[in-house]
Amino acid sequence: MDEPTAALGVPEQREVKELIARLKKTGVAIIFISHNLIDIFDVADRIAVLERGRLAGIRLASETNDHEVVKLMMGAEG
Protein backbone atom coordinates (compact mmCIF):
# COMPACT_ATOMS: atom_id res chain seq x y z
CA MET A 1 0.00 0.00 0.00
CA ASP A 2 1.57 3.25 -1.12
CA GLU A 3 0.45 6.18 1.08
CA PRO A 4 -3.06 4.70 1.55
CA THR A 5 -4.10 7.28 4.14
CA ALA A 6 -2.56 10.38 2.53
CA ALA A 7 -5.68 11.86 0.89
CA LEU A 8 -8.23 10.61 3.42
CA GLY A 9 -10.08 12.25 6.25
CA VAL A 10 -9.59 11.04 9.82
CA PRO A 11 -12.55 8.59 9.80
CA GLU A 12 -11.38 7.04 6.52
CA GLN A 13 -7.80 6.81 7.81
CA ARG A 14 -9.10 4.92 10.83
CA GLU A 15 -11.01 2.52 8.54
CA VAL A 16 -7.88 1.79 6.50
CA LYS A 17 -5.86 1.10 9.66
CA GLU A 18 -8.63 -1.14 11.01
CA LEU A 19 -8.64 -3.07 7.72
CA ILE A 20 -4.87 -3.53 7.95
CA ALA A 21 -5.23 -4.80 11.53
CA ARG A 22 -7.86 -7.33 10.44
CA LEU A 23 -5.70 -8.53 7.56
CA LYS A 24 -2.67 -8.89 9.85
CA LYS A 25 -4.70 -11.09 12.20
CA THR A 26 -5.36 -13.49 9.30
CA GLY A 27 -1.65 -13.70 8.47
CA VAL A 28 -1.65 -11.41 5.42
CA ALA A 29 1.65 -9.61 4.92
CA ILE A 30 1.33 -5.95 4.04
CA ILE A 31 3.91 -3.49 2.79
CA PHE A 32 2.77 -0.06 3.97
CA ILE A 33 4.62 2.90 2.49
CA SER A 34 4.14 6.24 4.21
CA HIS A 35 5.86 9.40 5.37
CA ASN A 36 3.39 9.65 8.24
CA LEU A 37 5.23 8.19 11.24
CA ILE A 38 2.06 8.04 13.32
CA ASP A 39 0.42 5.79 10.72
CA ILE A 40 3.58 3.68 10.45
CA PHE A 41 3.79 3.06 14.19
CA ASP A 42 0.03 2.36 14.30
CA VAL A 43 0.23 -0.50 11.77
CA ALA A 44 3.81 -1.77 11.48
CA ASP A 45 5.54 -4.71 13.09
CA ARG A 46 8.82 -3.86 11.36
CA ILE A 47 9.96 -0.59 9.85
CA ALA A 48 12.36 -0.49 6.90
CA VAL A 49 13.77 2.97 6.26
CA LEU A 50 15.12 4.10 2.91
CA GLU A 51 17.42 7.07 2.64
CA ARG A 52 18.12 8.30 -0.88
CA GLY A 53 17.10 4.95 -2.31
CA ARG A 54 19.27 2.78 -0.07
CA LEU A 55 18.23 0.68 2.89
CA ALA A 56 19.22 2.74 5.93
CA GLY A 57 17.94 0.28 8.51
CA ILE A 58 15.27 -2.09 9.69
CA ARG A 59 13.80 -1.84 13.17
CA LEU A 60 11.06 -3.58 15.10
CA ALA A 61 8.35 -1.00 15.69
CA SER A 62 8.11 -2.08 19.32
CA GLU A 63 11.85 -1.51 19.85
CA THR A 64 12.32 1.91 18.22
CA ASN A 65 10.82 5.37 18.24
CA ASP A 66 10.11 8.21 15.85
CA HIS A 67 13.41 9.94 16.69
CA GLU A 68 15.47 6.92 15.65
CA VAL A 69 13.45 6.48 12.46
CA VAL A 70 13.96 10.13 11.51
CA LYS A 71 17.72 9.77 12.13
CA LEU A 72 17.76 6.81 9.75
CA MET A 73 15.80 8.79 7.18
CA MET A 74 18.33 11.60 7.38
CA GLY A 75 21.32 9.25 7.09
CA ALA A 76 22.56 10.05 10.59
CA GLU A 77 22.57 6.49 11.87
CA GLY A 78 22.92 2.99 10.38
Stockholm file with secondary structure:
# STOCKHOLM 1.0

chainA/1-78         MDEPTAALGVPEQREVKELIARLKKTGVAIIFISHNLIDIFDVADRIAVLERGRLAGIRLASETNDHEVVKLMMGAEG
#=GR chainA/1-78 SS CBSTTTTCCHHHHHHHHHHHHHHHHTTCCCCCBCSCHHHHHHHCSEEEEEETTEEEEEEEGGGCCHHHHHHHHTTSCC
#=GC SS_cons        CBSTTTTCCHHHHHHHHHHHHHHHHTTCCCCCBCSCHHHHHHHCSEEEEEETTEEEEEEEGGGCCHHHHHHHHTTSCC
//
